Amino acid sequence: MLRLWNSSIYARVFLGEAQLSVCLIQGQLQPQVINKAQFSFAIDELASGLVALKEWLVKNFRGQRIEWILGIHYVRYLMLPWSNQHLKAGFSDHLAHQLFIKLFQQDVNAYDIKISKLDYTQPLLATFFDKRVILALQQFTKNSEFKNIAIEPLMGVVWNRFYRQIKSSSRSLAIVDQGRVLIIQQDKGKINNLSLRPFINENMLINNQKQLTFFFYPSRESDEAAVQYLDLQDVKQGSVYNYPLCGVF
């Protein structure tokens, strides 16, 4: 059957460790969510979640463009301390590979690496993308009318969306993704350190990290005091759709 495409509609999909959430969005200047869904799957069984997603998209999506956001489970991060050696070709990649093997004890060849631009005297951010996931997303659109137009890590999406607010302070950014939290220590928009920790609730993290103050993302319904959330306009607190809609609103 002939499908009638609507170029103003696109899909945004967040991939979590055991669930994915998708929003269909129409328009750029005044975007509207016209449909949404969530799918759960067993940990490390992303393929089954993607099968369910494709079935849903075929029935409900009249666009072609898909933007993917990768949760904490699929990405590794490292900070590379500044050295004048970074000015030499290949040094940053070599250092990132060596530190990855030492800290994560995984096969570095199973990951694609992206390193931030040089900023003199500042540490560099190395981001490692799970190649299996990237391949799965490429296969997802193969032999179909769908097109991948972006594959971004959750950290980058949240950082870019709230950068103006973040850079005006020295608060650390705590990005919660299911049972883990990525803590980004920064000062006026310059990232100094990263760490990944188990997450139970905001106050426990605040009490365990007394030397830090935090912005938390996403916001959620909570009775906990002294918690400063980063909020998306018109998106319900505690919604799983805070992830795919970050950067849209």
Phi, psi and omega in degrees: 000138179291128178262135179263114184274147175240107186290347180275353181255135175221163181250142173238127186235128174257129178257112173262179183296323183222018177201157172227150178230141185228139174233135172263126188238137178243131177090158180248307184289320177232073186294146177229138175274117184258347176193158180200159181200162178224142180227135178253153178205165179292149179304135182066020174240047182303326183305319180293325177294322179291327176298314179296321179297314182297319178300318180293317180296318180302324182278329193241344189257122178250019173249188180233334189275133179234130173251129182251139175239122183267124178288176185304326185299332189257003185225143174243147181232145175219145170259128178260117181300147182293142173204145175299342179297337179298340179287343179276138180300130175088347184294314183299316179299315181298314180297317180298318179296317181294317180293323178300311181299319182291316187275320186260343180051046178234168178285110183295336180289350177275004183230144168270141185245141173227130182244137182295162180293151178296133173226105193312129180077353182266144174297154179257147177261123175254126181245129183245122182257131178296116183298329180296323180289315178302316179297319180298322180287326175293319178293331182301321183264355180293138180059032176222176179272354182282151181227131174279121179250351176196141171227107188233148175283149180304319181304311182295322181295314180292317181300313181293321181296320187250017187302318181301320180286320183293316188290348179274004183217182174244017178292142173284151178259123179249110181259114184266128178226098184055240187268015180227158178227132174264118182259122180248107177276128185214162177221111180054041176087003177255121182282128181255327185199157177226146173208151180242129184223157171296150181233128174247306175203168185296314184295326177296319178294316179300317181291329180278342181236061188295340180281352184242153166244156193228147153263135176250140171222138358276168175285155178208162177291120186207144176265002183289139184273162172058035177249123179256113181263154167263123189249143169266133179295134175067018175244128185298137176300141177079001183282139175295344182277359171301330183286303180291340182267355179293124184100343174272316179246000000 
